[in-house]
Amino acid sequence: MKRTIISLGVAAVALMAALPAAAEIKPRIIRFGYGLNEDSLQGRGARHFAEELAKATGDKHKVRTFGAATLGSDMQMQNALAGGAQEMMVGSTATLVGLVKEFGVWDLPFLFNNEKEADAVLDGPFGQKLLDKLAEKDLIGLVYWENGFRNMTNTKRPINSVEDLKGIKLRVMQNPVFLDVFNGVGANAVPLAFSELFSALETKAVDGQENPVTTIESSKFYEVQKYLSLTKHVYSPWIMMASKTFWDKLDADEKAAIMKAAVSSREFERKDSRESTEKSMVFLKSKGMQINEVSAAETDRMRAAVKPILDKVKADIGAATIAELDAEIAKVRK
Ligand code: TF8
């Protein structure tokens, strides 16, 4: 009897040591929205975050995940976060450009050569500086996830060169960087929320779109698109955000627990993305998509074609910001 009580006591002490803050953490329900389907990188990453946060708070913080834009498009969710009507989300950075124009840097074509460069710049001081700018818009930028290198799909023809884009009605993300770049190379760019994209492709309101292969799979674009061209023209991050109204109610332990779970979800999701890319390609081929690589020479011609457009786009974002970014990338490449 005595021994049982002692060992129970030891177990309780051990438990308290494992969860030092749990006793003080208040119970909370966190509505966490995302735009892709539940079976997607965003869905799996969101569930990982929910599990990690439950562990870190002794089940006090309960994350309710809502996929497939059931809480609205990325832009609608951003507004809900800023207004305090929703607690958290993960989504595109492209739709933040209207709030903080510096976010346009992540949409610059051919900015990063590989994921390693992207991770270093996004997780470094430059990436953090952009996250910090969101507070004045009532948003808290927590961490970046990986959306990935974007590729083109369409129903008209394989894109082997920049000329092949001419006249293609292409859905683009809703910001001036994407509009200027794609219109600049001769496509007919149509800005549209991601949540409206599948039906726009299905009804042929647009001929094509561009996204990483993991999204082309999870959003079933292979059902309505024939050609997949591996252009890798932009590396897109995703951003995990909290409502500032919500964040300001939390005490330091709660913030630390959310940050820790957010960083864990970032690592989990990036690994998932990198492991899924090859599998998605095999899957898309099996669904009858016609896949083409773009030669190094043609990629160089694409870079040259966007160069004059980028000069204007970069001036709009701000010369000082671009200089800072370039310095960061140079540091990473050294
Ligand atoms: C896009 C993005 C999407 C995001 C997602 C729904 O094309 O690449 O991944 O908007 O959050 O809009």
Boltz pocket constraint, residues with backbone or C-beta under 6 A from the ligand:
constraints:
  - pocket:
      binder: B
      contacts: [[A, 34], [A, 35], [A, 36], [A, 74], [A, 90], [A, 91], [A, 92], [A, 147], [A, 173], [A, 192], [A, 193], [A, 194], [A, 195], [A, 210], [A, 211], [A, 215], [A, 236]]
      max_distance: 6.0
